[in-house]
Every structure is written in structure tokens, then in C-alpha cells.
């Protein structure tokens, strides 16, 4: 891949993230800088507790209530996301332009709503489609991520699906608005090896099809070998 400044879609400069804990300030992320390019596949690897998930939560405004950015910039399309304080600001970015797939789909999906209801919510919130068009889009999304019998799956609840199928649904929700950046936070956790490979193939194929940049968070170097353009190691 040929890189130049015009292709930078996300630029992180000297980012410092801290947490207030029992009257003390603990530094979780210290002076991290990197650039993400359009269409690039970037892996962030490191042991548990290195701050991989924390840094990516800053890109979508999902830090825990006691966490905050104390220094640095997160530049995306001329905006400094590090300065966002209002949820209204984040709603213009989160899900629509930068989307995230979490490692445990069972806790990310709402157990009392059908798959269709949850997909429709994501589509109607971020697009100008009417309900009829949104329902067609929901079906189309499930087909894109390889869900078998998608019409049936739309009517089901999360507990009725396998772990691999739930993760496919989460990916479908994340790409509903064809974001510029897709963040996948250990998307293969707790899945068997065969399903892991399928999920990674889906993400890779969608990246090429939709022209997204992807950030893959993992502690497993084997997962990213031959899959990503660049790798960042956190300690």
C-alpha cells in the first residue's frame, strides 16, 4: 500500500488517557501516536491490560465514566475527537462513521429484542431510510455477513443464535451505515478455531468491498499474521 498524508483518515498524537480511582489518577495510555490510512488494516496487539480496548473506546466516546483524555489529539476529518464532551457530538460519529464490534456479542445485543428490531434501530438512527427500506437493508446485511436463513434469523432473539452467528449480527450492525473505520475488539474471543477464521474472513472481505479502514484488537499475533498491513504493539 502506498501511503501519503492525503490518505490519513485518523491521526492520534501523544494521547494520554487517565482514570480516577479512589482519589488517585492512574495513567492507562501514555503518549501514544499513530496514523490510520484509508483502506488500511491495522492490528493493535498486546497482553491483557495493555490498554488496547481503552484506546479504541476513545475513538467512539465510550470510555468509562471515571476515564478521561488528559492530553493529545485524535484527528478525524478535521475534527479533534479528544475535545468531544457532548453525547450529541459523538452520535454524529459513533456507528455512522466509526463503528465498533465488541468481543462479547451476548452482552452487546439486547436480549429482549429480536435481531430485526436491533438492526432496524441502527439503520433508522443513522440513515434517512424509511422502515420498509430499513427492513430490506437488514436482510441484505445478514446476507453480507454470511448468516444462513436470514429471514428466519431476523425474527429470533440473541439467545437463539450461536456465538458465531451473534458475532455476525454484531458485524452487520456495525457496517449498516458503511462506516469509514471499523474497530473489531477481539471479535473471535470464545469462538472455536473454525468460526474464528470465518469471522476474520468476513471482516477482511467487507473491508475490501466497502473500502473501510479496520482496526483489529487482539492479544494473538497468530490472528493477524498475513491479515493486517501494519501492527502496533502495546505493553
C-alpha positions in Angstrom: 0.0 0.0 0.0 1.3 3.4 -0.9 0.9 5.9 1.9 0.8 9.7 1.8 -0.7 12.4 4.0 -3.8 12.7 1.9 -4.8 9.1 2.8 -4.6 9.6 6.5 -8.1 9.1 7.9 -7.3 9.0 11.7 -4.3 10.6 13.3 -3.5 10.0 17.0 -1.0 12.4 18.6 0.6 12.0 22.1 -2.6 10.6 23.5 -2.8 10.2 27.3 -5.8 8.6 29.0 -6.2 8.5 32.7 -8.8 7.1 35.2 -9.8 8.5 38.6 -9.7 5.6 41.0 -10.2 6.0 44.8 -8.9 9.6 44.8 -5.9 8.8 42.6 -5.3 9.4 38.9 -4.0 6.3 37.1 -2.5 6.6 33.7 -3.7 3.8 31.3 -2.5 5.2 28.0 0.8 7.1 27.9 1.8 9.3 24.9 0.5 7.0 22.1 0.8 8.3 18.5 -0.1 6.6 15.2 -1.8 7.1 11.9 -4.5 5.1 10.2 -4.8 5.3 6.4 -7.8 4.9 4.2 -8.5 1.2 3.5 -5.7 0.1 5.8 -5.9 -2.9 8.1 -4.2 -2.1 11.3 -3.7 -4.5 14.2 -3.2 -3.4 17.8 -1.7 -6.3 19.8 -0.6 -6.7 23.4 -1.1 -8.6 26.6 -4.2 -8.2 28.7 -4.3 -4.9 30.5 -2.0 -3.1 28.0 -4.8 -0.7 27.1 -5.8 -1.9 23.7 -9.6 -1.6 24.3 -9.2 1.6 26.2 -7.5 3.5 23.4 -10.1 2.4 20.9 -13.0 3.3 23.1 -11.7 6.9 23.0 -12.4 6.9 19.2 -16.1 6.3 19.8 -16.7 8.1 23.1 -17.2 5.0 25.2 -14.7 5.5 28.0 -15.9 4.5 31.5 -17.3 7.4 33.5 -14.1 7.7 35.5 -11.9 7.8 32.4 -10.8 10.9 30.6 -8.3 12.1 28.0 -5.8 14.4 29.7 -3.6 15.2 26.7 -3.2 14.6 23.0 -5.3 14.8 19.8 -7.5 12.4 17.9 -7.9 13.9 14.5 -10.6 12.6 12.2 -11.7 14.6 9.1 -10.5 17.9 10.6 -12.2 17.2 13.9 -10.4 16.6 17.2 -12.4 13.8 18.8 -10.3 14.3 22.0 -12.3 17.6 22.6 -15.7 16.0 22.3 -17.6 16.3 25.6 -21.3 16.1 24.4 -23.0 12.9 23.6 -24.7 14.7 20.7 -21.2 15.2 19.1 -20.4 11.5 19.5 -23.7 10.5 17.9 -22.6 12.2 14.7 -19.6 9.9 14.6 -20.3 6.7 16.6 -21.9 4.0 14.5 -22.2 6.2 11.4 -18.5 7.0 10.6 -16.6 5.0 13.2 -18.2 1.7 14.2 -17.1 -0.9 16.8 -17.6 -4.7 17.1 -17.2 -5.8 20.7 -15.7 -9.1 21.9 -18.8 -10.4 23.6 -21.9 -10.2 21.4 -24.1 -11.7 24.1 -23.6 -8.7 26.3 -23.7 -6.2 23.4 -27.0 -7.4 22.0 -30.2 -6.7 23.9 -31.7 -10.0 25.0 -35.3 -8.7 24.9 -35.4 -7.5 21.3 -35.3 -9.5 18.1 -32.4 -9.3 15.7 -34.6 -7.3 13.3 -35.5 -4.7 15.9 -31.9 -4.2 16.8 -30.7 -3.9 13.2 -33.6 -1.5 12.4 -32.6 0.7 15.3 -29.1 1.1 13.9 -30.3 1.7 10.4 -33.1 4.2 11.2 -30.9 6.1 13.7 -28.1 6.9 11.2 -29.7 6.9 7.8 -32.8 8.5 6.2 -34.3 5.2 5.1 -38.0 4.6 5.9 -39.0 1.4 7.8 -39.7 -0.6 4.7 -36.3 0.2 3.2 -34.6 -0.4 6.5 -36.2 -3.9 6.7 -34.8 -4.7 3.3 -31.4 -3.4 4.3 -31.4 -5.5 7.5 -32.0 -8.6 5.4 -29.3 -7.6 3.0 -26.8 -7.0 5.8 -27.3 -10.5 7.2 -26.7 -12.0 3.8 -23.5 -9.9 3.5 -22.1 -11.4 6.7 -23.0 -15.0 5.8 -26.0 -15.6 8.1 -27.9 -18.6 6.9 -31.7 -18.4 6.5 -31.6 -14.6 7.2 -35.4 -14.1 7.1 -35.7 -16.6 10.0 -32.8 -15.1 12.0 -34.4 -11.6 11.9 -37.3 -12.9 13.9 -35.1 -14.6 16.5 -33.7 -13.4 19.8 -29.9 -13.3 20.6 -30.1 -16.4 22.9 -31.5 -18.4 20.0 -28.3 -17.9 17.9 -24.8 -19.5 18.3 -21.8 -17.4 19.3 -20.5 -17.2 15.8 -24.0 -16.2 14.5 -24.3 -13.5 17.1 -20.9 -12.1 16.2 -22.1 -12.0 12.5 -25.1 -10.0 13.6 -22.8 -7.5 15.5 -20.7 -7.1 12.4 -23.9 -6.5 10.3 -25.0 -3.8 12.8 -21.5 -2.2 12.7 -21.5 -1.9 8.8 -25.1 -0.9 8.5 -24.0 2.7 7.6 -20.9 1.7 5.7 -18.5 3.5 8.2 -15.1 4.8 7.2 -13.5 2.9 10.1 -14.5 -0.4 11.6 -12.9 -1.3 15.0 -13.1 -5.0 15.9 -12.3 -5.6 19.6 -11.1 -9.2 19.9 -14.0 -10.3 17.7 -13.0 -14.0 17.9 -12.9 -14.4 21.7 -14.6 -17.6 22.9 -15.2 -18.9 19.4 -13.8 -22.2 18.1 -10.9 -22.0 15.6 -13.1 -22.7 12.5 -15.6 -20.0 13.4 -12.7 -17.6 14.2 -11.3 -18.0 10.7 -14.8 -17.4 9.2 -15.3 -14.2 11.2 -11.9 -12.8 10.2 -12.6 -13.7 6.6 -15.9 -11.8 6.8 -14.2 -8.7 8.2 -11.4 -8.8 5.6 -13.9 -9.3 2.7 -16.1 -6.5 3.9 -13.1 -4.2 4.3 -12.3 -4.7 0.6 -15.9 -4.5 -0.5 -16.8 -1.3 1.4 -13.3 0.3 1.3 -13.2 0.7 5.1 -10.1 1.1 7.2 -10.1 -1.5 10.0 -8.5 -1.7 13.5 -8.3 -5.2 14.8 -7.6 -5.5 18.6 -6.1 -8.8 19.7 -3.6 -10.4 22.0 -2.9 -13.2 19.5 -0.2 -12.5 16.9 -1.3 -15.6 15.0 -4.7 -14.0 14.3 -3.1 -11.0 12.5 -0.3 -12.8 10.6 -0.9 -12.2 6.9 -4.1 -10.3 7.7 -3.1 -6.8 8.5 -1.0 -4.1 6.8 0.6 -2.8 10.0 0.8 -3.8 13.6 1.1 -1.7 16.7 2.4 -3.5 19.9 1.3 -2.2 23.3 3.0 -3.1 26.5 
